[in-house]
């Protein structure tokens, strides 16, 4: 099985969704979940980890943090949320070094 990483963003964040949909060399699948009231506010993007995807994710996550938008990364059961942009590169570097 390929290494994948789920990224959660707000459903109404069309700008970020467009970036993932237009990035043809990054393999991702969009999942919508329903809340108790039937309204989905969060979308989970399942991204296959590749060097290109990690570079792209670093850029997108950093943009989300700078814009103070919701973003949550889940890797191997660990939820990463509320980090600053300075630590994004460090976290992604650690993820990539595990795959080597």
C-alpha positions as CSV (number, residue, x, y, z in Angstrom):
1,X,0.0,0.0,0.0
2,X,1.2,3.5,-0.9
3,X,1.9,6.0,1.9
4,X,-0.9,8.5,2.1
5,X,-1.7,11.4,4.3
6,X,-5.1,12.9,5.0
7,X,-5.4,16.7,5.0
8,X,-8.6,18.3,6.3
9,X,-9.8,21.7,5.2
10,X,-13.0,23.6,5.3
11,X,-15.6,22.6,2.6
12,X,-16.0,26.3,1.6
13,X,-12.3,26.7,0.9
14,X,-12.7,26.7,-2.9
15,X,-9.2,28.1,-3.5
16,X,-7.4,25.3,-1.8
17,X,-9.7,22.6,-3.4
18,X,-9.0,24.1,-6.8
19,X,-5.3,23.9,-6.2
20,X,-5.5,20.2,-5.4
21,X,-7.8,19.5,-8.4
22,X,-5.6,21.4,-10.8
23,X,-2.4,19.8,-9.6
24,X,-2.2,16.8,-12.0
25,X,1.1,15.4,-10.7
26,X,-0.3,15.1,-7.1
27,X,-2.6,12.1,-6.6
28,X,-5.4,13.0,-4.2
29,X,-8.9,11.8,-3.5
30,X,-11.6,14.1,-1.9
31,X,-13.8,12.6,0.8
32,X,-16.8,14.4,2.3
33,X,-18.3,13.3,5.5
34,X,-21.6,14.2,7.0
35,X,-22.1,15.7,10.5
36,X,-25.0,15.0,12.7
37,X,-27.2,17.6,11.0
38,X,-26.3,16.2,7.5
39,X,-24.1,19.3,6.7
40,X,-20.5,18.6,5.9
41,X,-18.2,21.4,6.9
42,X,-14.9,19.6,6.5
43,X,-13.4,17.8,3.5
44,X,-10.6,15.3,3.8
45,X,-8.2,15.1,1.0
46,X,-6.2,11.8,0.9
47,X,-2.9,12.6,-0.8
48,X,-0.4,9.9,-2.0
49,X,3.1,10.9,-0.6
50,X,5.6,11.6,-3.3
51,X,8.4,14.2,-3.3
52,X,6.3,16.4,-5.6
53,X,3.3,16.0,-3.3
54,X,5.3,16.8,-0.2
55,X,6.6,20.0,-1.8
56,X,3.1,21.0,-2.8
57,X,1.7,20.1,0.6
58,X,4.3,22.2,2.3
59,X,3.3,25.2,0.2
60,X,-0.5,24.7,0.7
61,X,-0.3,24.1,4.4
62,X,2.0,27.1,4.9
63,X,-0.5,29.2,2.9
64,X,-3.4,27.9,5.1
65,X,-1.6,28.7,8.3
66,X,-0.6,32.2,7.1
67,X,-4.2,32.9,6.1
68,X,-5.3,31.6,9.5
69,X,-7.5,29.0,7.8
70,X,-8.4,25.6,9.2
71,X,-6.0,22.8,8.3
72,X,-5.4,19.5,10.0
73,X,-2.8,16.9,8.9
74,X,-3.1,13.3,10.1
75,X,-0.1,11.0,9.7
76,X,0.1,7.5,11.2
77,X,-2.7,8.3,13.6
78,X,-1.1,11.5,14.8
79,X,-3.1,14.7,14.3
80,X,-1.1,17.8,13.6
81,X,-3.0,21.0,14.0
82,X,-2.3,24.5,15.0
83,X,1.4,24.5,14.0
84,X,3.1,27.6,12.7
85,X,4.5,27.9,9.2
86,X,8.1,27.6,10.5
87,X,7.4,24.1,11.7
88,X,5.6,22.8,8.6
89,X,8.9,22.1,6.8
90,X,10.3,20.3,9.8
91,X,7.2,18.1,10.1
92,X,7.1,17.3,6.4
93,X,10.9,16.5,6.4
94,X,10.4,14.0,9.2
95,X,7.6,12.4,7.3
96,X,9.7,12.0,4.2
97,X,12.7,10.7,6.1
98,X,10.6,7.9,7.5
99,X,9.8,6.7,4.0
100,X,13.5,6.4,3.0
